């Protein structure tokens, strides 16, 4: 129990007004003061669930399946390991094989899962730090286009780094207030996730001070923002498309009432998709409307709210806008493209890349499939994968070429030991036990997952890890 968890009386008084009849206030308060169980999600872009389970078994970790996510597990480690090495510094995390993610946080993408099967254009309207974005990319198996938006500049950098580590290759990043999408990208998306900014009442088990500045006035102000965002999401959604709205808060002001606003505004154009059958036991958290309202004590997790809607028909938006300015990319010319693929075949026995090769000045990029339909709707902060820099003798590859496509390479691939990987992530060159005659670039792997690029240099591999990804903490071993 965490006696330091701050739960103000005026918050408790408010909770009493909407706590479901089948739940007890005492159970809620006790749950808020219990530490969260650690949970992780396997990144199937890099590792299978079966291989992850074997790795965990070899390390003596105890896994318990999360009922709503087949890739998610509650994870227990020995007290010694827990104190000696943070889960985020383990080899499985550094390799991108897993993401440390709260169990309830996995619910919104799962609610959208069935709608992703045939989706070619998907929007994650408030993306950072990237847990749900990378989950969506994995559910899409890196196909189609995933637009990930984030308003905060600093959080956008974190998001970008996360997506590189996780091997996400179908993403375009944008940096806007999400309220612009309905106007500039009217009916562009098959599926949309709006994990809205909120008061965070459900996160008190993770943050003992989450309720320190809580007030109903703040709830009301945040709800105004949420209503603008959900209206924008509705306009950006194609007819027949699916919208999932979620928050990590509990109050109906930011949950049911925001959904009611949407239903009132567009009553004839959308319908609720009930979530009571989303997973075994979902009915325990399902509201009368068909939403999921997860309380901390329901599944011993964070508090969360998830609602799912289908857009039945088009609805005109009188405020549509068109982006000004020319698109700064052009297709990579055919001759240069052929030379580039010839070099990939020679060095890595890699024959093709899924997407379109595009050039901006001396930069070579790979755009996701079907990106042309939305390429000039807004200005993007990043588009697809920055493959490398163009020189007169070819292309010098970038780090994210390796993290996304390294698993498809069949030549010039080396598995690093824990000691070598530790040196790599700390920015050091990798020493070889025996000299090598290999030349050019090499894909580096850890736990069977590609983690970056190096360059053969006889007795060592020169480190190519970008400086902003270099770490100086204890990693992998303790």
Helices and strands as residue ranges (DSSP letters): H 9-16, H 25-32, E 39-42, H 49-58, E 62-65, E 72-76, H 79-84, G 87-89, H 91-94, E 98-100, G 103-106, H 107-112, G 113-116, E 121-124, H 131-139, E 145-149, H 153-165, E 171-174, G 178-180, H 181-184, E 189-195, G 201-203, H 216-236, E 237-247, H 256-265, E 270-272, G 282-285, E 292-294, E 304-311, E 330-331, H 334-348, E 356-360, E 363-367, G 371-374, E 382-383, E 385-391, E 394-397, H 399-405, G 406-408, E 413-415, H 418-425, E 430-431, E 441-446, E 449-457, E 460-463, G 467-469
